[in-house]
Structures are given as structure tokens and as C-alpha cells.
């Protein structure tokens, strides 16, 4: 693991789970940075487990962080239980800890960030849902790392 603690992860994979798409980002707990990676297509609410398996083998994370969708008032949304079931499946397939982060507004914030990049000329292409999901996963990773740093 890293020098901060024997129990602290070095690398994480963050997922913004959706029934149609799953945004994926990587995070380095050593540097405190995260990057959007890709968006995995889900068919009929079923994730592409082959792709998830490939990413976990390729990136070898010490931790998986999932965005947990709550309603604006903090109560569970319709998707909260779906994400928890997805987490249970992840835990049964991979010997990795899975943690949750409140993902309220991550997609809105991701859209804002991508629009700002386009406005400044950093980004040329139009906004698409796949990019939004991957950046939302990046924000989930950053949120988890910021929370750990503050505690």
C-alpha cells in the first residue's frame, strides 16, 4: 500500500453506475488526482461484466468507489438500492473493498466542467453523455479522496 497507512489504498476505480451507462475513472490516492477513463455500456440495466473485469485487471485498484444516488433531500432514490445490489455483486466477484460516495449533482457538475472546457477551447468536441458519465466518475473519485483527506 502507500506510505500514509498500511490500510490506505494507492489506486481506486470510481464508477458512476447507471442502467444505460457506467462512467469509469481512476484515482491515485498518492497524488490525490483522478482522471475520467471511459464509459461502459449497460444493456437492459445489466453492466458489461467482461469490460469491468478487464478494467479491474488492467488498473489493479485497491478500492472501488461507487456513487450512491440520493434524492435532493438526502433520502434514498429509486436507484439507491440498484447501486447497492451492484456493489454486492462487485464484492462477490472481486476481493476488493467497495465504498460509497454521495453522488448528488455529480452529473450536473460534470456537464458544467465540460462546457467550461469547451468554452475555453480546451475541448473541441461537443458534449456527449459518455463524457459526462466518465467525468462524473472522476468527481466521485475526487470526492472520496477529499473526504479521506479531511478525516
MARTORVEX-119450 format. One record per atom (N, C-alpha, C): x, y, z; residue in one letter; chain; residue number from 1; atom name. Coordinates in steps of 0.1 Angstrom, whole numbers, padded with zeros to 4 digits. Last residue first. Layout:
% MARTORVEX-119450
       X       Y       Z   resn   chain   resi   name
       X       Y       Z      A       A    NUM     CA
...
This chain:
% MARTORVEX-119450
       X       Y       Z   resn   chain   resi   name
   -0105    0136    0070      X       A    151      N
   -0107    0128    0082      X       A    151     CA
   -0095    0123    0088      X       A    151      C
   -0097    0148    0046      X       A    150      N
   -0103    0157    0057      X       A    150     CA
   -0104    0149    0070      X       A    150      C
   -0090    0127    0030      X       A    149      N
   -0080    0136    0034      X       A    149     CA
   -0085    0145    0046      X       A    149      C
   -0115    0115    0026      X       A    148      N
   -0105    0107    0033      X       A    148     CA
   -0094    0117    0039      X       A    148      C
   -0127    0135    0011      X       A    147      N
   -0133    0131    0023      X       A    147     CA
   -0123    0124    0032      X       A    147      C
   -0111    0135   -0012      X       A    146      N
   -0112    0147   -0004      X       A    146     CA
   -0117    0144    0010      X       A    146      C
   -0116    0109   -0022      X       A    145      N
   -0102    0113   -0018      X       A    145     CA
   -0102    0125   -0009      X       A    145      C
   -0143    0112   -0028      X       A    144      N
   -0139    0102   -0019      X       A    144     CA
   -0125    0105   -0013      X       A    144      C
   -0142    0132   -0048      X       A    143      N
   -0150    0134   -0035      X       A    143     CA
   -0145    0124   -0025      X       A    143      C
   -0127    0120   -0068      X       A    142      N
   -0122    0132   -0061      X       A    142     CA
   -0129    0134   -0048      X       A    142      C
   -0145    0100   -0075      X       A    141      N
   -0132    0096   -0070      X       A    141     CA
   -0126    0108   -0062      X       A    141      C
   -0166    0116   -0084      X       A    140      N
   -0169    0107   -0074      X       A    140     CA
   -0155    0103   -0067      X       A    140      C
   -0154    0129   -0106      X       A    139      N
   -0158    0137   -0094      X       A    139     CA
   -0161    0128   -0082      X       A    139      C
   -0151    0107   -0123      X       A    138      N
   -0139    0114   -0118      X       A    138     CA
   -0142    0122   -0105      X       A    138      C
   -0177    0102   -0128      X       A    137      N
   -0170    0092   -0120      X       A    137     CA
   -0157    0098   -0115      X       A    137      C
   -0183    0125   -0143      X       A    136      N
   -0190    0123   -0130      X       A    136     CA
   -0183    0112   -0122      X       A    136      C
   -0167    0118   -0165      X       A    135      N
   -0163    0130   -0156      X       A    135     CA
   -0170    0129   -0143      X       A    135      C
   -0182    0097   -0175      X       A    134      N
   -0168    0095   -0171      X       A    134     CA
   -0163    0106   -0162      X       A    134      C
   -0206    0110   -0181      X       A    133      N
   -0206    0099   -0171      X       A    133     CA
   -0192    0097   -0166      X       A    133      C
   -0198    0129   -0200      X       A    132      N
   -0204    0134   -0188      X       A    132     CA
   -0203    0123   -0177      X       A    132      C
   -0190    0112   -0221      X       A    131      N
   -0181    0121   -0214      X       A    131     CA
   -0186    0125   -0201      X       A    131      C
   -0215    0101   -0227      X       A    130      N
   -0204    0092   -0223      X       A    130     CA
   -0194    0100   -0215      X       A    130      C
   -0231    0122   -0236      X       A    129      N
   -0234    0116   -0224      X       A    129     CA
   -0223    0107   -0218      X       A    129      C
   -0211    0150   -0249      X       A    128      N
   -0219    0138   -0250      X       A    128     CA
   -0221    0131   -0237      X       A    128      C
   -0204    0181   -0263      X       A    127      N
   -0207    0174   -0250      X       A    127     CA
   -0215    0161   -0254      X       A    127      C
   -0182    0183   -0291      X       A    126      N
   -0195    0185   -0284      X       A    126     CA
   -0196    0176   -0272      X       A    126      C
   -0147    0189   -0290      X       A    125      N
   -0159    0182   -0294      X       A    125     CA
   -0171    0185   -0285      X       A    125      C
   -0126    0204   -0279      X       A    124      N
   -0132    0208   -0292      X       A    124     CA
   -0145    0201   -0294      X       A    124      C
   -0114    0219   -0250      X       A    123      N
   -0121    0208   -0255      X       A    123     CA
   -0128    0212   -0268      X       A    123      C
   -0103    0243   -0246      X       A    122      N
   -0095    0231   -0241      X       A    122     CA
   -0101    0218   -0247      X       A    122      C
   -0118    0265   -0250      X       A    121      N
   -0110    0259   -0262      X       A    121     CA
   -0102    0247   -0258      X       A    121      C
   -0134    0275   -0231      X       A    120      N
   -0121    0280   -0231      X       A    120     CA
   -0112    0274   -0242      X       A    120      C
   -0157    0260   -0238      X       A    119      N
   -0158    0275   -0239      X       A    119     CA
   -0143    0280   -0239      X       A    119      C
   -0149    0235   -0230      X       A    118      N
   -0152    0238   -0244      X       A    118     CA
   -0152    0253   -0247      X       A    118      C
   -0147    0238   -0203      X       A    117      N
   -0135    0234   -0211      X       A    117     CA
   -0137    0237   -0226      X       A    117      C
   -0174    0243   -0197      X       A    116      N
   -0163    0253   -0195      X       A    116     CA
   -0151    0250   -0202      X       A    116      C
   -0185    0219   -0203      X       A    115      N
   -0189    0231   -0211      X       A    115     CA
   -0179    0242   -0209      X       A    115      C
   -0173    0203   -0184      X       A    114      N
   -0171    0200   -0198      X       A    114     CA
   -0175    0212   -0206      X       A    114      C
   -0184    0214   -0160      X       A    113      N
   -0169    0214   -0162      X       A    113     CA
   -0166    0212   -0177      X       A    113      C
   -0211    0210   -0164      X       A    112      N
   -0206    0224   -0162      X       A    112     CA
   -0191    0224   -0165      X       A    112      C
   -0212    0182   -0164      X       A    111      N
   -0216    0190   -0176      X       A    111     CA
   -0211    0204   -0175      X       A    111      C
   -0204    0177   -0137      X       A    110      N
   -0196    0172   -0149      X       A    110     CA
   -0199    0180   -0161      X       A    110      C
   -0225    0188   -0123      X       A    109      N
   -0212    0194   -0122      X       A    109     CA
   -0203    0190   -0133      X       A    109      C
   -0245    0170   -0130      X       A    108      N
   -0246    0184   -0133      X       A    108     CA
   -0233    0191   -0133      X       A    108      C
   -0234    0147   -0120      X       A    107      N
   -0236    0148   -0135      X       A    107     CA
   -0238    0162   -0139      X       A    107      C
   -0233    0152   -0093      X       A    106      N
   -0220    0150   -0100      X       A    106     CA
   -0222    0151   -0115      X       A    106      C
   -0257    0156   -0078      X       A    105      N
   -0252    0167   -0086      X       A    105     CA
   -0239    0164   -0093      X       A    105      C
   -0250    0130   -0055      X       A    104      N
   -0259    0141   -0059      X       A    104     CA
   -0251    0152   -0066      X       A    104      C
   -0234    0109   -0046      X       A    103      N
   -0232    0114   -0060      X       A    103     CA
   -0242    0125   -0064      X       A    103      C
   -0217    0100   -0018      X       A    102      N
   -0230    0107   -0023      X       A    102     CA
   -0227    0114   -0036      X       A    102      C
   -0200    0070   -0021      X       A    101      N
   -0199    0085   -0020      X       A    101     CA
   -0212    0091   -0025      X       A    101      C
   -0189    0039   -0008      X       A    100      N
   -0199    0048   -0014      X       A    100     CA
   -0196    0062   -0012      X       A    100      C
   -0166    0011   -0015      X       A     99      N
   -0172    0022   -0007      X       A     99     CA
   -0181    0031   -0015      X       A     99      C
   -0154   -0021   -0014      X       A     98      N
   -0163   -0011   -0021      X       A     98     CA
   -0168   -0001   -0012      X       A     98      C
   -0124   -0039   -0015      X       A     97      N
   -0134   -0032   -0007      X       A     97     CA
   -0142   -0023   -0017      X       A     97      C
   -0121   -0069   -0034      X       A     96      N
   -0118   -0055   -0032      X       A     96     CA
   -0128   -0049   -0023      X       A     96      C
   -0121   -0094   -0049      X       A     95      N
   -0117   -0093   -0035      X       A     95     CA
   -0112   -0079   -0032      X       A     95      C
   -0150   -0097   -0069      X       A     94      N
   -0136   -0092   -0067      X       A     94     CA
   -0133   -0091   -0053      X       A     94      C
   -0176   -0108   -0067      X       A     93      N
   -0167   -0111   -0079      X       A     93     CA
   -0152   -0108   -0077      X       A     93      C
   -0188   -0098   -0045      X       A     92      N
   -0188   -0112   -0047      X       A     92     CA
   -0178   -0117   -0058      X       A     92      C
   -0186   -0070   -0049      X       A     91      N
   -0179   -0076   -0038      X       A     91     CA
   -0178   -0091   -0039      X       A     91      C
   -0203   -0067   -0071      X       A     90      N
   -0188   -0064   -0073      X       A     90     CA
   -0180   -0071   -0061      X       A     90      C
   -0227   -0074   -0059      X       A     89      N
   -0222   -0082   -0069      X       A     89     CA
   -0207   -0080   -0071      X       A     89      C
   -0229   -0052   -0041      X       A     88      N
   -0229   -0066   -0036      X       A     88     CA
   -0223   -0076   -0046      X       A     88      C
   -0231   -0031   -0060      X       A     87      N
   -0219   -0032   -0051      X       A     87     CA
   -0218   -0046   -0045      X       A     87      C
   -0256   -0037   -0071      X       A     86      N
   -0244   -0037   -0080      X       A     86     CA
   -0231   -0039   -0071      X       A     86      C
   -0271   -0032   -0048      X       A     85      N
   -0271   -0045   -0054      X       A     85     CA
   -0259   -0047   -0063      X       A     85      C
   -0266   -0004   -0046      X       A     84      N
   -0262   -0013   -0035      X       A     84     CA
   -0261   -0027   -0040      X       A     84      C
   -0279    0004   -0070      X       A     83      N
   -0264    0006   -0069      X       A     83     CA
   -0259   -0003   -0057      X       A     83      C
   -0305   -0002   -0063      X       A     82      N
   -0299   -0008   -0075      X       A     82     CA
   -0284   -0007   -0074      X       A     82      C
   -0310    0015   -0042      X       A     81      N
   -0309    0001   -0039      X       A     81     CA
   -0303   -0007   -0051      X       A     81      C
   -0309    0040   -0056      X       A     80      N
   -0300    0037   -0044      X       A     80     CA
   -0299    0022   -0042      X       A     80      C
   -0328    0046   -0075      X       A     79      N
   -0315    0039   -0079      X       A     79     CA
   -0306    0035   -0068      X       A     79      C
   -0348    0059   -0062      X       A     78      N
   -0351    0046   -0068      X       A     78     CA
   -0338    0038   -0072      X       A     78      C
   -0330    0073   -0033      X       A     77      N
   -0337    0074   -0046      X       A     77     CA
   -0341    0060   -0051      X       A     77      C
   -0332    0081    0001      X       A     76      N
   -0329    0071   -0009      X       A     76     CA
   -0337    0074   -0022      X       A     76      C
   -0328    0116    0010      X       A     75      N
   -0334    0103    0011      X       A     75     CA
   -0330    0094    0000      X       A     75      C
   -0318    0141    0005      X       A     74      N
   -0309    0131    0012      X       A     74     CA
   -0315    0117    0014      X       A     74      C
   -0333    0157   -0011      X       A     73      N
   -0334    0159    0004      X       A     73     CA
   -0326    0149    0012      X       A     73      C
   -0326    0149   -0037      X       A     72      N
   -0321    0162   -0032      X       A     72     CA
   -0322    0163   -0017      X       A     72      C
   -0319    0113   -0033      X       A     71      N
   -0327    0124   -0037      X       A     71     CA
   -0321    0137   -0032      X       A     71      C
   -0288    0097   -0042      X       A     70      N
   -0298    0101   -0032      X       A     70     CA
   -0307    0112   -0039      X       A     70      C
   -0267    0073   -0054      X       A     69      N
   -0276    0084   -0058      X       A     69     CA
   -0287    0085   -0047      X       A     69      C
   -0233    0069   -0049      X       A     68      N
   -0246    0065   -0044      X       A     68     CA
   -0257    0076   -0046      X       A     68      C
   -0206    0059   -0068      X       A     67      N
   -0215    0070   -0064      X       A     67     CA
   -0229    0064   -0060      X       A     67      C
   -0181    0037   -0055      X       A     66      N
   -0194    0039   -0062      X       A     66     CA
   -0201    0052   -0058      X       A     66      C
   -0149    0027   -0057      X       A     65      N
   -0158    0037   -0051      X       A     65     CA
   -0170    0039   -0060      X       A     65      C
   -0128    0001   -0049      X       A     64      N
   -0138    0006   -0058      X       A     64     CA
   -0147    0015   -0051      X       A     64      C
   -0093   -0003   -0043      X       A     63      N
   -0106    0000   -0038      X       A     63     CA
   -0115    0004   -0050      X       A     63      C
   -0070   -0008   -0056      X       A     62      N
   -0071   -0013   -0042      X       A     62     CA
   -0084   -0011   -0036      X       A     62      C
   -0070   -0018   -0091      X       A     61      N
   -0073   -0009   -0080      X       A     61     CA
   -0072   -0016   -0066      X       A     61      C
   -0058   -0026   -0117      X       A     60      N
   -0054   -0032   -0104      X       A     60     CA
   -0057   -0023   -0092      X       A     60      C
   -0061   -0020   -0143      X       A     59      N
   -0058   -0009   -0134      X       A     59     CA
   -0054   -0014   -0120      X       A     59      C
   -0067   -0046   -0155      X       A     58      N
   -0057   -0036   -0161      X       A     58     CA
   -0052   -0026   -0151      X       A     58      C
   -0086   -0058   -0139      X       A     57      N
   -0073   -0064   -0141      X       A     57     CA
   -0063   -0054   -0146      X       A     57      C
   -0106   -0039   -0141      X       A     56      N
   -0101   -0042   -0128      X       A     56     CA
   -0088   -0049   -0129      X       A     56      C
   -0111   -0039   -0169      X       A     55      N
   -0106   -0027   -0162      X       A     55     CA
   -0100   -0030   -0149      X       A     55      C
   -0120   -0066   -0172      X       A     54      N
   -0108   -0061   -0179      X       A     54     CA
   -0102   -0049   -0172      X       A     54      C
   -0144   -0064   -0157      X       A     53      N
   -0133   -0074   -0153      X       A     53     CA
   -0120   -0069   -0160      X       A     53      C
   -0158   -0046   -0172      X       A     52      N
   -0155   -0043   -0159      X       A     52     CA
   -0143   -0052   -0154      X       A     52      C
   -0161   -0061   -0196      X       A     51      N
   -0154   -0049   -0196      X       A     51     CA
   -0149   -0045   -0182      X       A     51      C
   -0177   -0082   -0186      X       A     50      N
   -0164   -0085   -0193      X       A     50     CA
   -0155   -0073   -0193      X       A     50      C
   -0200   -0070   -0178      X       A     49      N
   -0191   -0075   -0168      X       A     49     CA
   -0177   -0079   -0174      X       A     49      C
   -0217   -0044   -0185      X       A     48      N
   -0208   -0053   -0193      X       A     48     CA
   -0197   -0058   -0184      X       A     48      C
   -0247   -0045   -0165      X       A     47      N
   -0234   -0040   -0169      X       A     47     CA
   -0227   -0050   -0178      X       A     47      C
   -0281   -0043   -0173      X       A     46      N
   -0270   -0052   -0169      X       A     46     CA
   -0257   -0047   -0174      X       A     46      C
   -0300   -0027   -0182      X       A     45      N
   -0297   -0025   -0168      X       A     45     CA
   -0286   -0034   -0164      X       A     45      C
   -0300   -0033   -0209      X       A     44      N
   -0311   -0037   -0201      X       A     44     CA
   -0308   -0036   -0186      X       A     44      C
   -0266   -0029   -0209      X       A     43      N
   -0278   -0033   -0218      X       A     43     CA
   -0289   -0039   -0209      X       A     43      C
   -0243   -0004   -0206      X       A     42      N
   -0251   -0014   -0199      X       A     42     CA
   -0263   -0017   -0208      X       A     42      C
   -0211    0006   -0216      X       A     41      N
   -0225    0005   -0219      X       A     41     CA
   -0231   -0006   -0211      X       A     41      C
   -0188    0026   -0198      X       A     40      N
   -0192    0013   -0202      X       A     40     CA
   -0207    0013   -0205      X       A     40      C
   -0166    0052   -0205      X       A     39      N
   -0179    0049   -0201      X       A     39     CA
   -0183    0035   -0207      X       A     39      C
   -0134    0061   -0191      X       A     38      N
   -0143    0056   -0202      X       A     38     CA
   -0157    0055   -0196      X       A     38      C
   -0119    0079   -0173      X       A     37      N
   -0113    0068   -0181      X       A     37     CA
   -0122    0065   -0193      X       A     37      C
   -0110    0109   -0157      X       A     36      N
   -0120    0101   -0164      X       A     36     CA
   -0113    0091   -0173      X       A     36      C
   -0088    0109   -0129      X       A     35      N
   -0090    0111   -0143      X       A     35     CA
   -0101    0103   -0149      X       A     35      C
   -0076    0124   -0099      X       A     34      N
   -0084    0115   -0106      X       A     34     CA
   -0086    0119   -0121      X       A     34      C
   -0052    0128   -0072      X       A     33      N
   -0058    0132   -0085      X       A     33     CA
   -0066    0120   -0091      X       A     33      C
   -0036    0123   -0051      X       A     32      N
   -0049    0129   -0048      X       A     32     CA
   -0055    0134   -0061      X       A     32      C
   -0013    0109   -0052      X       A     31      N
   -0012    0123   -0057      X       A     31     CA
   -0025    0130   -0054      X       A     31      C
   -0022    0086   -0038      X       A     30      N
   -0008    0091   -0035      X       A     30     CA
   -0008    0106   -0040      X       A     30      C
   -0045    0078   -0049      X       A     29      N
   -0046    0084   -0036      X       A     29     CA
   -0032    0090   -0031      X       A     29      C
   -0057    0083   -0080      X       A     28      N
   -0044    0080   -0073      X       A     28     CA
   -0045    0087   -0059      X       A     28      C
   -0083    0069   -0098      X       A     27      N
   -0079    0078   -0088      X       A     27     CA
   -0066    0074   -0082      X       A     27      C
   -0102    0067   -0128      X       A     26      N
   -0092    0062   -0119      X       A     26     CA
   -0088    0073   -0110      X       A     26      C
   -0137    0061   -0138      X       A     25      N
   -0125    0070   -0136      X       A     25     CA
   -0115    0063   -0127      X       A     25      C
   -0165    0056   -0157      X       A     24      N
   -0154    0050   -0150      X       A     24     CA
   -0143    0060   -0149      X       A     24      C
   -0201    0054   -0159      X       A     23      N
   -0189    0062   -0161      X       A     23     CA
   -0178    0056   -0152      X       A     23      C
   -0222    0033   -0175      X       A     22      N
   -0214    0034   -0162      X       A     22     CA
   -0201    0042   -0165      X       A     22      C
   -0255    0034   -0188      X       A     21      N
   -0241    0037   -0189      X       A     21     CA
   -0235    0037   -0176      X       A     21      C
   -0281    0025   -0182      X       A     20      N
   -0276    0025   -0196      X       A     20     CA
   -0261    0027   -0197      X       A     20      C
   -0283    0026   -0154      X       A     19      N
   -0289    0015   -0161      X       A     19     CA
   -0285    0014   -0176      X       A     19      C
   -0252    0036   -0139      X       A     18      N
   -0265    0039   -0144      X       A     18     CA
   -0270    0026   -0152      X       A     18      C
   -0226    0046   -0117      X       A     17      N
   -0235    0035   -0122      X       A     17     CA
   -0248    0040   -0127      X       A     17      C
   -0196    0056   -0118      X       A     16      N
   -0209    0063   -0118      X       A     16     CA
   -0219    0054   -0125      X       A     16      C
   -0169    0045   -0100      X       A     15      N
   -0179    0041   -0110      X       A     15     CA
   -0191    0050   -0107      X       A     15      C
   -0133    0045   -0097      X       A     14      N
   -0146    0051   -0093      X       A     14     CA
   -0156    0048   -0104      X       A     14      C
   -0107    0028   -0084      X       A     13      N
   -0116    0028   -0096      X       A     13     CA
   -0129    0034   -0091      X       A     13      C
   -0076    0037   -0070      X       A     12      N
   -0090    0034   -0069      X       A     12     CA
   -0096    0035   -0083      X       A     12      C
   -0045    0032   -0053      X       A     11      N
   -0053    0034   -0065      X       A     11     CA
   -0067    0030   -0064      X       A     11      C
   -0038    0028   -0027      X       A     10      N
   -0030    0037   -0035      X       A     10     CA
   -0038    0041   -0048      X       A     10      C
   -0056    0028    0005      X       A      9      N
   -0054    0024   -0009      X       A      9     CA
   -0045    0034   -0017      X       A      9      C
   -0044    0022    0037      X       A      8      N
   -0048    0032    0027      X       A      8     CA
   -0046    0027    0013      X       A      8      C
   -0033    0005    0056      X       A      7      N
   -0047    0002    0051      X       A      7     CA
   -0052    0012    0041      X       A      7      C
   -0008    0015    0062      X       A      6      N
   -0009    0002    0056      X       A      6     CA
   -0023   -0001    0051      X       A      6      C
   -0005    0049    0053      X       A      5      N
   -0010    0039    0062      X       A      5     CA
   -0010    0026    0055      X       A      5      C
    0012    0064    0037      X       A      4      N
    0004    0071    0047      X       A      4     CA
   -0001    0061    0057      X       A      4      C
    0025    0050    0017      X       A      3      N
    0033    0053    0029      X       A      3     CA
    0024    0060    0040      X       A      3      C
    0003    0024    0004      X       A      2      N
    0011    0036    0003      X       A      2     CA
    0017    0039    0017      X       A      2      C
    0008   -0012    0000      X       A      1      N
    0000    0000    0000      X       A      1     CA
    0009    0012    0000      X       A      1      C
